[in-house]
Amino acid sequence: MSQNMMTPKDVLLTYWGHPAFRASQEEIINSILEGKDTLAILPTGGGKSVCFQVPAMILEGCCLVISPLIALMEDQVQRLQEMDIPAMAIMSGMSYQDTENALDACMNDALKFLYVSPERLETRAFRERLLSLPIALIAVDEAHCISQWGYDFRPSYLHIARIREYLPRVPVIALTASATGKVKEDIAEKLIMKNPNVFMTSFARKNLRYSAEKCDDKINRILQLLKAIEGSGIIYCRTRRRTKEISDLIHQHGISCDFYHAGLSQEARKEKQEKWIKGHTRIIACTNAFGMGIDKPDVRMVIHADMPDCLENYYQEAGRAGRDGKTAHAYLLYRETEMQEMLMLPNTRFPDLKNIQKVYHALANYHQVPTGIGQGRYFDFEMEDFMEKFKLGMNEVVYSLQALKQEHVISYLERVYMPSTVQFISDKASIQDFENGYPAYEPMIKALLRNYAGVFDIAVKISEMKLSWILKRDLITIHEQLAGLHRAGIISYRPKKETPQICYLQDRIKADELYIDHESYFKRKKEFTERIENMIAYAKTVTCRSAFIGRYFGDQKIMACGYCDCCIRKAHSVSGENNFTTDLEKIIQFLTKKSCTQEEIILQSGVEKTSTKKILDALMTEEKISIDLMGRISLK
């Protein structure tokens, strides 16, 4: 069967190995195949990528995927390649030649998926190059980033609409895990969608048990939860420092734990992530930089040690638990003082114009950009060095830069990863002479020639770690030898680089002439304030937490889950103390005899199914029982 004759189910089974689609996936795919613009709001773990990858495999041509995160692009490209589906990504830091190679592969029908960052669309040259490419579908991942009313507005996303002028007949699919009604409308408008088909699945997660509790001693509570619930877990923290503090404290109690944040090197992040995914590390304490694109189905708990600033983030992060459909827990721990601090955040996140002008003036001086020039120029940016030189505070700088980004004055890339590259710039005879004169370098030269094809023609990405393993030498020696060959004129060696970068989108002007759209700016501040208020309301609600979340996102049909801490408390009062106590005693007596699964309790204890589940959830909340990896329940 040829690829374009395959049905969506054929493609799903052939490449993904699944016999059936999840809720709404097939309808979304058919909408795309009919050439319709499509907006899909699917919960975290709901299989968003399948919704554009399956139809792209059927359509003639290439799917252009716009994604905000390098790690997310790398992960999806790797997965596609592992399924023998040709895919490449164009990312910040890639050489001109690597970018051209990817575009040429797309033009020659050698690619099914081309991933790009939204910043790439800012250049007219790139947009015009798209005219020569066989683009059959445009997929916009994390589409909420296009809305200034959303929780993660990224101005670079606004450039996506420009490519529709170049590819007017190509359908667009926009995907997100969380969008309010206002954000949905904004996505469709900003992407110039023509009568889009909108799909939204229920926000209910029937296997996920939500809890929120006021807690002054968070570390001890976290340790209690980790001992009560076996299996893999994530602990979300607000700051990078806190991830390490919590990880160290947990580790001291004999629980395997590591920390993760965006300030670590790419290699360190990848290593920590892999160890957690493979189960070598049980718990990962992290900032919200962790989790995007990671598909680990057996996460049994997500604990928020600090309150997020919006329900969008909370729902996505909590939703990383229980993707295998088995029971999982989402705990939110908070203090009253924390809520008061959150209510002060809008004034911090939205600095006044004088502060923004001050940071802008300091930034231009830092990079020595004269008035009247600078547009299109990139500069390395060391945050700590900048703050020290101009005596500025962290919040003042971070949020002023954010405001300058949203006003299209600058583009700020927090981390641009440029891998190490090598290219031989000497002829073979000269290389031979060098080896004869400096035999210690011969193994390195041979290793480069044998392991990196095309190293004579273009700058090729290399791994110093791989060379260290091949040559059985430490990394310091590897770096010294590569630098030595570079100084000798044998190779051109560019060591890897991971630095933030600033790009000036406009020529420098005088600070007091800097314009900010006050109306839009204060609307965003108001929206941010309302998101914080909704997050606090969620923590304090006495109604079903799952229903609260669903209604926030416009899912009016969602029913009370029956299993969150609020529903359990309600069940205590409504069902009648006598009945509840009798059933509770039966289950405790049953568990006294042996450990068993929930199904065994339902079948053998004599307690009705719904009541059994509520009692077990109450016992878990009160830390009276524990559950092992096989799902067997024991009294403590």
C-alpha positions in Angstrom: 0.0 0.0 0.0 1.5 3.4 -1.0 1.8 6.0 1.6 -0.8 8.4 0.2 -3.3 5.5 -0.2 -3.1 4.7 3.5 -6.0 5.6 5.8 -5.3 7.4 9.1 -5.7 4.1 11.0 -3.3 2.4 8.7 -0.7 5.1 9.4 -1.3 4.9 13.1 -0.9 1.2 13.2 2.1 1.0 10.8 4.2 3.8 12.4 2.9 4.2 16.0 1.7 0.6 16.6 -1.7 1.7 17.9 -4.9 0.0 16.6 -7.2 2.9 17.5 -7.2 6.7 18.1 -7.9 8.5 21.3 -10.9 10.8 21.8 -11.2 13.4 19.0 -7.9 12.5 17.3 -9.6 10.9 14.2 -12.0 13.8 13.8 -9.2 16.3 14.0 -7.1 14.3 11.4 -10.1 14.2 9.0 -10.6 17.9 9.4 -7.0 18.5 8.2 -7.3 16.0 5.3 -10.4 17.9 4.2 -8.1 21.0 4.0 -9.8 22.8 6.9 -8.1 25.1 9.3 -8.3 23.4 12.7 -7.9 24.4 16.3 -7.4 21.5 18.7 -7.4 21.9 22.5 -6.3 18.6 24.0 -5.1 17.9 27.6 -1.5 17.2 28.4 -0.8 13.6 27.4 -3.8 13.7 25.0 -1.7 12.9 21.9 -1.5 16.3 20.2 1.5 15.4 18.0 -0.4 12.4 16.4 -3.1 14.9 15.3 -0.7 16.5 12.8 1.9 13.8 12.2 -0.6 11.2 11.0 -2.3 13.4 8.3 1.1 14.7 7.2 2.1 11.1 6.4 -0.8 10.9 4.1 -0.6 14.3 2.4 1.9 14.8 -0.5 4.7 17.1 0.7 6.2 18.3 3.9 4.7 19.4 7.2 6.1 22.7 8.6 6.0 22.5 12.4 6.4 25.7 14.5 7.5 24.9 18.0 8.8 27.2 20.8 11.3 25.0 22.5 14.5 23.5 21.2 14.2 20.5 23.6 10.7 19.8 22.3 11.8 20.0 18.6 14.8 17.7 19.3 12.6 15.2 21.1 9.9 15.0 18.3 12.5 14.9 15.5 14.3 12.0 17.3 11.1 10.0 17.8 10.1 10.4 14.1 13.6 9.4 12.9 13.4 6.3 15.2 10.3 5.4 13.2 12.2 5.8 9.9 10.2 9.0 9.2 12.5 11.7 7.7 12.4 14.8 9.9 14.8 17.7 10.6 14.8 20.8 12.8 16.2 24.3 12.1 17.2 25.8 15.4 19.0 28.9 16.8 22.7 28.4 16.6 22.8 26.2 13.5 25.3 27.1 10.9 24.1 28.6 7.6 25.2 25.4 5.8 23.2 23.2 8.1 20.1 25.3 7.6 20.5 25.2 3.9 20.9 21.4 4.0 17.6 21.1 5.8 15.8 23.4 3.4 17.3 21.5 0.4 16.2 18.2 1.8 12.7 19.6 2.2 12.7 21.0 -1.4 13.8 17.6 -2.8 11.0 15.8 -1.1 13.4 14.1 1.3 11.6 15.3 4.4 8.1 14.8 5.8 8.6 17.1 8.8 10.5 20.3 9.1 10.6 21.9 12.6 11.4 25.5 13.0 11.3 28.1 15.9 8.9 31.0 15.5 11.9 33.4 15.5 13.0 31.8 12.2 9.9 33.3 10.5 11.0 36.8 11.3 13.4 37.0 8.3 11.9 37.8 5.0 14.6 35.6 3.2 13.3 32.5 5.1 9.7 33.3 4.4 10.4 33.7 0.7 12.4 30.4 0.7 9.2 28.7 1.8 7.7 29.5 -1.6 10.0 26.8 -3.2 9.2 24.2 -0.6 6.4 21.6 -1.0 4.6 22.5 2.3 1.3 20.6 2.7 0.4 21.5 6.2 1.4 24.1 8.9 1.3 22.8 12.5 1.5 25.4 15.3 2.4 23.7 18.5 1.8 25.5 21.9 -0.5 27.8 20.0 -1.6 29.7 23.1 1.8 31.5 22.8 0.3 33.6 20.0 -2.2 35.3 22.3 -1.3 38.3 24.4 -4.1 37.3 26.7 -2.6 33.8 27.2 -0.2 32.8 30.1 2.8 32.4 27.9 2.6 35.1 25.2 5.6 35.1 22.8 5.6 38.0 20.3 7.6 35.9 17.8 4.5 33.8 17.3 2.8 36.8 15.7 5.1 36.3 12.7 3.3 33.0 11.9 0.5 34.8 10.2 3.0 36.3 7.7 3.7 32.9 6.2 0.1 32.4 5.4 0.6 35.2 2.8 3.2 33.0 1.2 1.3 29.8 1.5 -2.4 30.9 1.3 -3.8 27.4 0.3 -2.0 25.4 3.0 -4.2 24.5 6.0 -3.1 25.3 9.5 -3.6 23.2 12.6 -3.1 25.0 16.0 -2.6 22.8 19.0 -2.6 23.6 22.8 -3.3 21.8 26.0 -5.0 24.7 27.7 -6.8 27.8 26.4 -9.6 29.8 27.8 -12.5 31.0 25.6 -10.8 34.4 25.0 -7.5 32.8 24.1 -9.2 30.4 21.6 -10.7 33.3 19.8 -7.4 35.1 19.8 -5.5 32.1 18.4 -8.0 31.8 15.5 -7.8 35.6 14.8 -4.0 35.9 15.0 -3.5 32.8 12.7 -6.0 34.2 10.2 -8.0 31.0 10.4 -10.9 30.7 7.9 -14.0 29.2 9.6 -11.8 26.8 11.6 -13.1 23.5 13.0 -12.6 23.7 16.8 -12.1 20.5 18.8 -11.9 20.5 22.6 -11.9 17.3 24.6 -13.0 17.1 28.3 -10.6 18.5 30.8 -11.5 15.7 33.2 -8.7 13.2 34.2 -10.6 10.4 35.8 -7.5 8.7 37.1 -5.9 11.8 38.5 -6.6 12.6 42.2 -6.3 16.4 42.9 -5.5 17.7 46.4 -4.5 21.1 47.7 -3.6 21.8 51.3 -2.3 24.6 53.5 1.1 23.4 54.7 3.7 25.2 56.8 6.2 22.3 56.8 6.4 21.5 53.2 9.5 19.3 53.3 8.1 16.9 55.9 4.8 16.7 54.0 6.6 15.9 50.7 8.6 13.2 52.5 5.3 11.7 53.9 3.8 11.7 50.4 6.9 10.1 48.8 6.8 7.3 51.5 3.0 6.8 51.1 2.9 6.6 47.3 5.5 4.4 45.5 6.7 5.1 42.0 8.1 7.9 40.0 7.3 11.6 40.7 7.9 15.2 39.9 8.2 18.1 42.4 7.7 21.5 40.9 9.5 24.4 42.5 9.4 28.2 41.8 13.2 28.8 41.7 16.3 27.1 40.5 17.9 27.3 44.0 14.9 25.6 45.6 15.1 22.6 43.2 18.5 21.7 44.5 17.6 22.4 48.2 14.6 20.1 48.0 16.5 17.4 46.0 19.3 17.4 48.6 16.9 17.1 51.5 15.0 14.3 49.9 18.2 12.5 49.0 19.3 12.7 52.7 16.3 10.6 53.6 17.4 7.7 51.3 15.1 8.6 48.4 16.6 8.7 44.9 16.2 12.4 43.8 17.8 14.8 41.4 17.2 18.5 40.4 16.7 20.1 37.0 16.4 23.7 35.7 17.2 25.8 32.6 20.4 27.1 34.1 22.2 23.7 33.7 24.2 22.8 30.6 22.4 21.0 27.8 24.4 17.8 28.5 23.6 17.9 32.3 19.9 18.4 31.5 19.8 15.6 29.1 21.6 13.2 31.4 19.3 14.0 34.4 16.2 13.7 32.2 17.3 10.3 30.8 18.1 8.9 34.3 14.6 9.9 35.5 12.8 8.5 32.4 14.6 5.2 32.7 13.8 4.9 36.4 17.4 5.2 37.7 16.2 8.4 39.5 12.9 8.1 41.2 12.0 11.8 41.9 13.0 14.9 40.0 12.7 18.4 41.7 12.5 21.0 38.9 11.3 24.3 37.7 8.7 24.5 34.9 11.5 24.1 32.4 11.1 20.4 32.9 8.4 18.2 31.4 7.6 19.7 28.0 7.6 16.9 25.4 8.5 14.2 27.9 6.3 11.2 27.6 6.8 9.1 30.7 3.5 7.2 31.3 4.1 5.8 34.8 4.5 9.0 36.8 2.5 8.3 40.0 2.6 11.8 41.6 3.2 15.4 40.8 3.7 17.6 43.8 3.8 21.4 43.6 6.0 22.6 46.4 5.3 26.2 45.4 2.1 27.5 43.9 2.2 28.3 40.2 0.9 31.7 39.0 -1.9 30.3 36.8 -4.1 27.3 36.3 -2.8 26.9 32.8 0.6 26.0 34.1 -0.8 23.9 37.0 -3.1 21.8 34.8 -0.3 21.1 32.3 2.2 20.2 35.0 -0.2 18.1 37.2 -1.3 16.4 34.0 2.1 14.8 33.6 1.0 12.2 36.2 -0.9 9.1 35.3 -0.6 9.1 31.5 -0.8 5.3 31.6 -4.4 5.6 32.8 -3.6 4.2 36.3 -4.4 6.1 39.5 -2.0 9.0 40.1 -2.0 12.0 42.5 -1.5 15.8 42.1 -0.8 17.6 45.3 -0.6 21.4 45.7 1.1 22.7 48.9 0.7 26.3 49.8 1.1 28.8 52.7 -1.1 31.9 53.3 2.0 34.1 53.1 2.7 32.7 49.6 -0.7 33.8 48.4 -0.2 37.3 49.7 3.2 37.4 47.8 1.5 36.2 44.6 -1.0 39.0 44.8 2.0 41.4 44.7 3.4 39.8 41.6 1.6 41.9 38.9 3.5 45.0 40.0 6.8 43.1 39.8 6.0 41.4 36.5 4.8 44.7 34.9 7.4 47.4 35.8 6.6 51.0 35.1 7.9 52.8 32.0 10.8 54.6 33.7 12.2 51.2 34.8 11.8 49.8 31.3 13.5 52.8 29.8 16.4 52.6 32.3 17.0 48.9 31.4 16.8 49.6 27.7 19.3 52.5 28.0 21.7 50.2 30.0 21.3 47.4 27.6 22.3 49.4 24.5 25.3 50.8 26.4 26.3 47.3 27.5 26.4 46.2 23.9 27.8 49.6 22.7 25.0 50.2 20.2 25.0 53.8 19.0 21.7 55.7 18.5 20.3 55.2 15.0 21.7 51.7 14.3 21.5 48.1 15.7 18.5 46.6 13.9 19.0 42.9 13.1 22.2 42.6 15.2 22.8 39.8 17.7 24.8 40.1 20.9 25.8 37.6 23.7 24.1 38.5 26.9 25.5 37.6 30.4 22.7 38.5 32.9 24.9 38.6 36.0 27.6 40.7 34.4 25.0 43.1 33.0 23.3 43.5 36.4 26.6 44.0 38.2 27.9 46.6 35.8 24.7 48.7 35.8 23.7 48.0 39.5 20.3 46.6 38.5 18.1 44.0 40.3 17.2 40.6 38.8 13.4 41.2 38.7 13.9 44.7 37.3 16.0 43.3 34.4 14.0 40.1 33.7 10.6 41.8 33.4 11.8 44.9 31.6 13.4 42.6 29.0 10.1 40.8 28.8 8.2 44.1 28.2 10.8 45.0 25.5 10.2 41.7 23.8 6.5 42.1 23.8 6.8 45.5 22.3 9.0 44.1 19.5 12.0 46.2 20.5 14.3 43.2 21.1 14.2 39.5 20.9 15.7 37.7 23.9 16.7 34.0 23.6 17.4 32.7 27.0 19.7 30.0 25.8 21.2 29.6 22.3 22.9 26.3 21.9 25.7 26.1 19.3 27.3 22.7 19.1 31.1 22.2 18.6 32.1 22.1 15.0 35.2 21.0 13.1 36.3 21.5 9.5 39.6 20.5 8.0 41.1 23.6 6.3 44.5 22.0 5.3 45.1 19.7 2.4 46.0 16.0 2.9 49.7 16.4 2.2 50.0 19.1 4.8 48.1 16.9 7.3 50.5 14.0 6.6 53.5 16.3 7.2 51.9 17.5 10.5 51.3 14.0 11.7 55.0 13.1 10.9 56.1 16.1 12.9 53.6 15.8 15.8 52.7 12.0 16.1 50.8 12.7 19.4 48.0 14.3 17.3 47.7 11.4 14.8 45.0 9.5 16.7 42.8 12.6 17.0 43.1 13.4 13.3 42.3 9.8 12.4 39.3 9.8 14.8 37.9 13.0 13.2 38.3 11.6 9.6 36.8 8.2 10.4 33.8 9.4 12.5 32.7 12.6 10.8 31.7 12.4 7.1 32.1 15.6 5.1 34.6 17.1 7.6 36.7 18.3 4.6 33.8 20.1 2.9 31.8 21.8 5.7 31.9 22.5 9.4 30.6 19.3 10.9 29.0 19.0 14.4 31.2 16.9 16.7 31.0 15.6 20.3 34.0 16.0 22.5 32.5 13.4 24.8 32.4 10.8 21.9 36.0 11.6 21.0 37.0 11.1 24.6 35.4 7.7 24.6 36.9 6.7 21.2 40.4 7.8 22.1 40.2 6.8 25.8 41.4 10.2 26.9 40.0 12.8 29.3 38.0 15.7 28.1 40.7 18.3 29.0 43.1 16.5 26.7 40.5 16.3 23.9 39.9 20.1 24.1 43.6 20.8 24.2 44.3 18.7 21.1 41.4 20.2 19.1 42.6 23.7 20.1 46.2 22.7 19.1 45.1 21.5 15.6 43.1 24.8 15.3 46.2 26.9 16.1 48.3 24.9 13.7 45.9 25.7 10.8 44.9 22.0 10.3 41.3 22.4 11.4 38.9 25.2 12.1 37.5 24.3 15.6 34.6 26.1 17.1 33.9 24.9 20.7 30.3 24.6 21.7 28.5 27.6 23.2 25.4 28.0 25.4 24.7 31.6 25.9 21.7 33.9 26.0 21.4 36.3 23.1 19.8 39.6 22.5 18.7 40.6 19.0 17.8 44.3 18.4 14.6 44.3 16.3 14.7 48.1 15.9 17.5 50.7 15.6 18.5 52.2 19.0 16.6 55.3 20.0 16.9 57.6 23.0 15.5 56.0 26.1 13.0 58.8 26.8 11.6 58.2 23.2 10.9 54.5 23.9 7.2 53.9 23.2 5.1 51.3 25.1 1.5 50.6 24.1 0.0 51.4 27.5 -3.5 50.1 26.8 -2.3 46.7 25.8 0.3 46.6 28.5 -2.2 47.3 31.3 -4.7 44.8 29.8 -2.0 42.1 30.0 -1.4 43.1 33.6 -5.1 42.8 34.4 -5.3 39.4 32.7 -2.2 38.3 34.8 -3.9 39.5 38.0 -7.0 37.6 37.2 -5.0 34.4 36.5 -3.4 34.6 39.9 -6.8 35.2 41.6 -8.2 32.1 39.9 -5.2 30.0 41.0 -5.7 31.1 44.6 -9.5 30.4 44.2 -8.6 26.9 43.0 -6.4 26.2 46.1 -9.2 27.4 48.5 -12.2 25.9 46.7 -14.6 23.5 48.5 -16.1 22.3 45.3 -14.7 19.6 43.0 -11.2 20.5 41.8 -11.5 18.7 38.5 -14.8 20.6 37.8 -13.2 23.9 38.8 -10.4 23.4 36.3 -12.8 22.3 33.5 -15.1 25.3 34.0 -12.1 27.7 33.9 -11.2 26.4 30.4 -14.8 26.5 29.2 -15.7 22.8 29.7 -19.2 23.4 31.1 -20.2 19.7 30.9 -17.6 18.4 33.3 -19.0 16.6 36.3 -17.7 16.3 39.9 -14.9 13.7 39.9 -15.8 12.1 43.3 -12.2 11.5 44.2 -10.4 14.8 44.8 -9.9 16.0 48.4 -13.0 18.3 48.2 -15.3 15.5 46.9 -14.1 13.1 49.6 -14.8 15.7 52.3 -18.2 16.2 50.8 -18.9 12.5 50.7 -18.1 12.3 54.5 -20.9 14.8 55.2 -23.5 13.7 52.6 -23.3 10.0 52.9 -24.0 10.0 56.6 -21.4 9.4 59.3 -22.9 6.0 60.3 -22.8 4.4 56.8 -19.3 5.8 56.1 -18.0 4.6 59.4 -19.4 1.1 58.9 -17.9 0.8 55.4 -14.6 2.2 56.7 -14.4 -0.4 59.4 -15.1 -3.2 57.0 -12.3 -2.1 54.6 -9.8 -1.6 57.5 -10.7 -5.0 58.9 -10.2 -6.5 55.4 -6.8 -4.9 54.9 -5.7 -6.1 58.3 -5.7 -9.6 57.0 -3.6 -9.0 53.9 -2.4 -6.6 51.2 -4.6 -6.6 48.1 -5.6 -4.6 45.1 -8.5 -2.2 44.9 -10.4 -4.7 42.7 -10.0 -7.4 45.3 -11.4 -5.1 48.0 -14.4 -4.3 45.8 -15.1 -8.0 45.1 -14.5 -9.4 48.6 -15.1 -6.7 51.3 -18.8 -6.4 50.9 -18.6 -2.6 50.4 -20.2 -1.0 47.4 -17.8 0.0 44.6 -18.2 3.8 44.7 -18.0 3.9 48.5 -14.9 1.7 48.4 -13.1 4.1 46.1 -14.0 7.1 48.1 -12.9 5.5 51.4 -9.5 4.4 49.8 -8.9 7.9 48.6 -9.7 9.3 52.1 -7.3 6.8 53.7 -4.6 7.7 51.2 -5.1 11.5 51.9 -4.9 10.8 55.6 -1.8 8.6 55.0 -3.4 5.5 56.6 -2.5 3.2 53.6 0.3 2.9 51.0 0.2 1.5 47.5 3.1 -0.4 45.9 4.2 -0.5 42.3 1.9 -3.5 41.7 -1.1 -1.6 42.9 -1.4 -3.6 46.2 -2.8 -1.6 49.1 -1.5 -2.1 52.7 -2.3 -0.5 56.0 0.5 1.5 57.6 
